[in-house]
Amino acid sequence: MILYNVTVNIDHDVEQEWLEWMKNKHIPDVMETGCFTQNLMCKINAESEGGTSYSVQYFCESQEDLDRYMNEFAPQLQQEHHDKYQGKYAAFRTLMDVVHRHK
């Protein structure tokens, strides 16, 4: 299993609007690609000037699923986010292999 993590710092003045857009538009659009099996959105508990940080995590079963997302869907979805919140956010992405999960 692969964890695709997007960490976003969003400006306070658009934070609530961004949260609603992420929950009701962006994350559902990402999940509708069929590349991911589940997701989590977490608020990062840390001091940050001018913004609040969130970790948006998507889980996929294989590298092929992730590659398909990156090649076929990510450019358009990332551009949509950029166009809507340009200058109001900073983001970075991290890929991780899940080595153990206790249920």
C-alpha positions as CSV (number, residue, x, y, z in Angstrom):
1,M,0.0,0.0,0.0
2,I,1.2,3.5,-0.8
3,L,0.4,6.7,1.1
4,Y,0.3,9.8,-1.0
5,N,0.4,12.8,1.4
6,V,-0.2,16.4,0.4
7,T,0.7,18.9,3.1
8,V,-0.9,22.3,2.6
9,N,-0.5,25.5,4.5
10,I,-3.5,27.7,3.8
11,D,-3.9,31.4,4.6
12,H,-6.3,32.1,7.6
13,D,-8.4,34.4,5.5
14,V,-9.6,31.6,3.1
15,E,-9.2,28.6,5.5
16,Q,-12.8,27.9,6.1
17,E,-13.8,28.3,2.4
18,W,-10.8,26.1,1.4
19,L,-11.8,23.4,4.0
20,E,-15.4,23.3,2.6
21,W,-14.1,23.2,-1.0
22,M,-11.6,20.4,-0.2
23,K,-14.2,18.3,1.6
24,N,-17.0,18.8,-0.9
25,K,-15.2,19.2,-4.2
26,H,-11.5,18.5,-4.4
27,I,-11.2,15.3,-2.3
28,P,-14.3,13.7,-3.9
29,D,-12.9,14.5,-7.3
30,V,-9.6,12.8,-6.4
31,M,-11.4,9.8,-5.0
32,E,-13.7,9.5,-8.1
33,T,-10.6,8.8,-10.2
34,G,-10.7,5.3,-8.7
35,C,-6.9,5.4,-8.0
36,F,-7.3,5.5,-4.2
37,T,-9.1,3.3,-1.7
38,Q,-9.4,5.7,1.2
39,N,-8.3,9.1,2.4
40,L,-7.8,11.2,5.5
41,M,-7.6,14.9,6.1
42,C,-5.8,16.0,9.3
43,K,-5.1,19.4,10.8
44,I,-1.5,19.7,11.8
45,N,-1.2,20.9,15.4
46,A,1.7,23.4,15.0
47,E,2.2,27.1,15.2
48,S,2.3,28.7,11.8
49,E,2.3,32.4,10.9
50,G,-0.4,33.5,8.5
51,G,-1.9,30.1,7.9
52,T,-2.9,26.7,9.1
53,S,-1.4,23.4,7.9
54,Y,-3.3,20.3,6.9
55,S,-2.2,16.8,5.8
56,V,-4.4,15.3,3.1
57,Q,-3.6,11.6,2.8
58,Y,-4.6,9.3,0.0
59,F,-4.1,5.5,0.1
60,C,-3.6,3.4,-3.0
61,E,-2.9,-0.3,-3.5
62,S,-0.1,-0.1,-6.0
63,Q,2.5,2.0,-7.8
64,E,0.5,1.5,-11.0
65,D,-2.6,3.1,-9.4
66,L,-0.5,6.0,-8.2
67,D,1.2,6.4,-11.6
68,R,-2.2,6.4,-13.3
69,Y,-3.4,9.2,-11.0
70,M,-0.2,11.2,-11.5
71,N,-0.3,10.9,-15.3
72,E,-4.0,11.1,-16.0
73,F,-5.6,13.2,-13.3
74,A,-3.1,15.0,-11.0
75,P,-2.2,17.8,-13.5
76,Q,-5.8,19.0,-14.0
77,L,-6.8,18.6,-10.3
78,Q,-3.6,20.4,-9.0
79,Q,-4.1,23.2,-11.6
80,E,-7.7,23.7,-10.4
81,H,-6.5,24.0,-6.8
82,H,-3.8,26.4,-7.9
83,D,-6.1,28.6,-9.9
84,K,-8.6,28.9,-7.1
85,Y,-6.1,29.5,-4.2
86,Q,-3.1,31.1,-6.0
87,G,-1.0,33.1,-3.6
88,K,-3.0,31.8,-0.6
89,Y,-1.3,28.4,0.0
90,A,2.0,26.5,0.0
91,A,2.0,22.7,-0.6
92,F,4.4,19.8,-0.8
93,R,3.9,16.2,-1.5
94,T,5.4,13.1,0.1
95,L,5.1,9.4,-1.0
96,M,5.4,6.7,1.6
97,D,5.3,2.9,1.5
98,V,3.0,1.5,4.2
99,V,5.1,-1.2,5.9
100,H,2.6,-2.1,8.7
101,R,-0.9,-1.4,9.6
102,H,-2.5,-2.7,12.8
103,K,-6.3,-3.0,12.6
